[in-house]
Amino acid sequence: SEFVVRLPTLPQKESTHSVDEKDESTPAPTPRIHQKVETVLVVDDNVAAAQGVGKLLEHKGYKVTYAYTGTEAKELVEKDRPDAVILDIGLPDMDGYDLAKMMRVGMEYEGLLVALTGYGQEEDKQRAYRVGFDQHLTKPVGIVEIESALGKT
């Protein structure tokens, strides 16, 4: 038998630059080391899609809250500070990329941020990482992929 273990290295020095809200060419922030995820905010304007993901997570033991607009998501993140946010990119009132930047810079949200979107091209993924997402999942996904993104294997 052969076992391979790969462990991430800790960053040498934490970056002190800030991300300009209009500049997406800024490199992604230093990867964050996340604690165990117990509370998850699911953000999607498609109520059935949000609740479908949420029900899967609840079945696995997560405490789930929902938001269906960027404004609702912003309010819940400020109020509840969930361990993770699963965020759709195409929201009716604001772009999910803009919301992610706002959460990371303006709100100093340090929880896990997962894009769950229909935008799955390589450029979409790179843009997601540049604005502060930790993970990018392309719809449709199952619970295995979601739990993997949340750090549970």
QUIUR-V252088 format. One record per pair of residues at least 12 apart in sequence whose C-alpha atoms are under 10 Angstrom apart, sorted by sequence separation. I is the first residue (numbers start at 1). J is the second residue. D is the distance in Angstrom with one decimal. If there is no record, write none. Layout:
i: (I/I)
j: (J/J)
d: (D/D)
This chain:
i: (17/42/54/73/87/124/125/137/15/16/41/51/87/100/115/125/135/136/15/16/40/51/73/100/114/115/124/135/14/15/42/50/51/65/85/100/113/114/134/135/14/50/113/120/134/13/14/40/50/65/70/115/119/120/121/12/14/39/40/50/64/70/97/114/115/119/120/11/38/39/47/63/66/68/69/70/96/113/114/115/116/117/118/119/120/10/11/47/63/64/65/66/67/68/70/71/96/112/113/114/115/116/117/118/119/10/11/45/47/64/69/70/71/72/96/112/113/114/115/116/117/118/10/39/40/41/42/43/44/45/46/69/70/71/110/111/112/113/114/115/116/117/118/8/10/38/39/40/41/42/43/44/45/46/68/69/70/71/109/111/112/113/114/115/116/117/38/39/40/41/42/43/44/45/68/69/70/85/115/116/117/8/37/38/39/40/41/42/43/44/45/68/69/70/74/78/84/116/37/38/39/40/41/42/43/44/69/70/73/74/77/83/84/85/86/87/88/89/90/105/43/69/82/83/84/85/86/87/88/89/90/97/101/104/105/70/71/74/81/82/83/84/85/86/87/88/89/90/100/103/104/43/44/70/74/78/81/82/83/84/85/86/87/88/89/90/100/101/102/103/104/43/70/73/77/78/81/82/83/84/85/86/87/88/89/97/98/100/101/102/116/42/43/78/85/86/88/97/100/101/41/54/77/96/97/99/100/101/114/53/74/97/98/99/100/77/97/98/115/41/89/96/97/114/41/50/97/113/114/50/112/113/50/112/41/89/112/41/39/40/41/39/40/41/42/43/44/45/46/39/40/41/42/43/44/45/38/39/40/41/42/43/44/45/46/37/38/39/40/41/42/43/44/45/46/37/38/39/40/41/42/43/44/45/87/36/37/44/45/86/35/36/43/44/45/85/34/35/86/87/88/34/86/87/88/86/88/44/43/86/86/86/84/85/84/83/40/40/41/42/43/44/24/40/43/44/24/37/42/29/37/22/34/35/36/21/24/33/34/35/21/23/32/33/34/22/32/33/21/32/20/21/19/20/19/60/21/19/20/21/18/19/56/57/18/19/56/60/18/53/53/57/53/56/57/49/56/53/28/31/27/28/27/28/29/28/29/31/24/25/27/28/29/30/31/32/24/27/28/29/31/24/26/27/28/29/24/25/26/27/28/29/24/25/28/23/24/23/24/21/37/40/19/20/19/38/19/37/36/37/35/36/37/34/35/36/34)
j: (29/54/66/85/99/136/137/149/28/29/54/64/100/113/128/138/148/149/29/30/54/65/87/114/128/129/138/149/29/30/57/65/66/80/100/115/128/129/149/150/30/66/129/136/150/30/31/57/67/82/87/132/136/137/138/30/32/57/58/68/82/88/115/132/133/137/138/30/57/58/66/82/85/87/88/89/115/132/133/134/135/136/137/138/139/30/31/67/83/84/85/86/87/88/90/91/116/132/133/134/135/136/137/138/139/31/32/66/68/85/90/91/92/93/117/133/134/135/136/137/138/139/32/61/62/63/64/65/66/67/68/91/92/93/132/133/134/135/136/137/138/139/140/31/33/61/62/63/64/65/66/67/68/69/91/92/93/94/132/134/135/136/137/138/139/140/62/63/64/65/66/67/68/69/92/93/94/109/139/140/141/33/62/63/64/65/66/67/68/69/70/93/94/95/99/103/109/141/63/64/65/66/67/68/69/70/95/96/99/100/103/109/110/111/112/113/114/115/116/131/70/96/109/110/111/112/113/114/115/116/117/124/128/131/132/98/99/102/109/110/111/112/113/114/115/116/117/118/128/131/132/72/73/99/103/107/110/111/112/113/114/115/116/117/118/119/129/130/131/132/133/73/100/103/107/108/111/112/113/114/115/116/117/118/119/127/128/130/131/132/146/73/74/109/116/117/119/128/131/132/73/86/109/128/129/131/132/133/146/86/107/130/131/132/133/111/131/132/149/76/124/131/132/149/77/86/133/149/150/87/149/150/88/150/80/128/151/81/80/81/82/81/82/83/84/85/86/87/88/82/83/84/85/86/87/88/82/83/84/85/86/87/88/89/90/82/83/84/85/86/87/88/89/90/91/83/84/85/86/87/88/89/90/91/133/83/84/91/92/133/83/84/91/92/93/133/83/84/135/136/137/84/136/137/138/137/139/96/96/146/149/150/149/150/150/150/111/112/113/114/115/116/97/113/116/117/98/111/116/104/112/98/110/111/112/98/101/110/111/112/99/101/110/111/112/101/111/112/101/112/101/102/101/102/102/143/105/104/105/106/104/105/142/143/105/106/143/147/106/141/142/146/143/146/147/140/147/146/126/129/126/127/127/128/129/129/130/132/126/127/129/130/131/132/133/134/127/130/131/132/134/128/130/131/132/133/129/130/131/132/133/134/130/131/134/130/131/131/132/131/147/150/130/131/131/150/132/150/150/151/150/151/152/150/151/152/151)
d: (8.6/6.6/7.8/8.9/9.1/8.9/8.6/8.1/10.0/9.3/8.5/9.4/8.4/7.8/7.2/9.1/9.7/8.1/7.0/9.7/8.4/9.4/8.8/9.5/9.1/9.2/9.9/6.2/8.7/6.5/9.7/9.7/7.7/9.6/9.7/9.1/9.9/9.7/8.4/8.6/6.5/7.2/9.8/8.3/9.6/8.9/9.4/8.4/8.3/8.8/9.1/9.9/9.5/7.7/8.9/9.9/9.9/9.7/9.4/8.0/9.0/9.3/8.9/9.3/6.5/8.9/5.3/7.2/9.8/9.8/8.9/9.3/9.7/9.9/9.6/9.5/8.3/7.4/5.7/8.0/8.6/7.9/8.5/6.5/8.0/9.5/8.0/8.9/9.9/9.7/9.6/9.7/9.3/9.4/9.6/9.7/10.0/9.6/5.0/5.9/6.2/6.3/6.4/5.4/8.1/8.9/9.4/9.9/6.8/9.7/9.6/6.5/9.8/9.9/9.5/7.7/5.4/4.7/4.7/4.8/5.1/5.1/9.4/9.4/6.9/8.6/7.1/8.7/8.1/7.8/7.2/6.0/7.7/7.3/9.7/10.0/6.3/6.7/5.8/5.9/5.8/5.5/7.7/9.9/8.7/7.8/5.8/6.2/5.8/6.3/5.9/6.7/4.4/9.6/7.8/6.4/6.2/7.9/9.9/9.3/8.2/8.8/7.3/8.0/6.4/8.3/5.2/4.8/4.9/4.9/5.0/4.8/5.1/5.9/8.7/6.3/5.8/10.0/9.8/8.6/9.6/9.8/7.8/6.2/5.9/6.4/5.6/6.3/5.6/6.9/8.8/9.7/7.7/7.7/7.6/8.8/9.7/8.4/9.4/8.6/8.0/8.5/7.2/8.4/7.0/8.7/9.8/7.2/8.7/9.5/8.1/9.6/9.0/7.5/8.4/7.3/8.6/6.9/9.8/9.4/7.7/9.6/9.3/8.5/5.3/6.3/6.2/6.0/5.9/7.3/7.5/9.8/9.5/8.1/8.9/9.4/8.8/8.7/7.5/9.7/5.1/4.4/5.0/4.7/5.0/5.1/5.8/8.5/8.4/9.7/6.4/8.7/9.3/6.7/7.4/7.2/8.9/7.0/6.3/5.8/6.1/5.9/5.7/5.1/8.1/8.8/9.9/8.9/9.0/8.6/8.9/6.5/9.6/9.7/8.5/9.5/7.7/8.7/8.9/7.5/8.4/6.3/7.7/8.3/7.8/7.9/9.9/9.9/5.2/9.4/9.0/8.5/10.0/8.4/9.8/9.6/9.4/6.6/6.3/6.2/7.8/9.7/7.8/9.0/9.5/9.1/6.2/8.7/8.9/9.2/8.7/9.2/7.8/9.9/6.9/9.7/6.4/10.0/9.7/8.0/9.9/9.8/8.5/7.1/7.9/9.3/8.6/9.3/8.0/9.5/8.9/8.9/9.1/7.4/9.2/9.1/9.3/9.1/9.3/9.3/6.3/8.7/5.6/8.2/8.6/7.4/8.4/9.9/9.3/5.2/6.0/6.4/6.0/6.1/6.5/7.8/8.1/5.2/4.8/4.7/4.9/4.8/5.2/9.6/9.8/8.5/6.3/6.5/5.6/6.2/6.3/6.0/8.2/7.8/8.9/5.3/8.1/8.6/7.2/8.1/8.4/9.1/8.0/5.8/9.2/7.8/6.5/6.8/6.9/9.7/7.9/9.6/8.6/9.4/9.5/9.6/8.4/10.0/9.3/9.6/9.7/9.3/9.5/9.9/9.8/9.5/9.6/9.6/9.4/9.0/9.6/9.2/10.0/9.4/7.4/9.4/9.7/9.2/9.7/9.6/9.6/8.7/9.4/9.8/9.0/9.1/9.7/8.8/9.4/9.3/8.2/8.6/8.4/8.5/9.9/7.5/9.1/9.3/6.9/9.0/9.9/9.9/7.5/9.2/6.7/9.2/8.3/8.9/6.5/8.1/8.6/7.3/7.7/9.8/9.5/8.9/8.2/8.7/8.5/9.0/9.6/6.6/8.7/7.5/7.0/9.5/6.5/9.0/9.8/9.1/8.4/8.5/7.8/9.3/8.2/9.7/9.8/8.6/9.1/9.9/9.9/9.2/9.8/9.0/8.5/5.8/7.6/9.1/9.9/8.5/8.4/4.3/8.3/9.3/9.6/8.0/7.1/5.6/6.4/6.6/7.4/9.3/6.6/8.3/6.0/9.4/9.7/7.1/8.1/9.2/8.5/9.6/6.2/8.9/9.3/9.5/6.4/9.0/10.0/8.9/9.7/9.3/9.3/9.8/8.1/9.5/9.3/6.6/8.5/7.6/10.0/7.6/8.3/9.2/9.0/8.4/8.3)
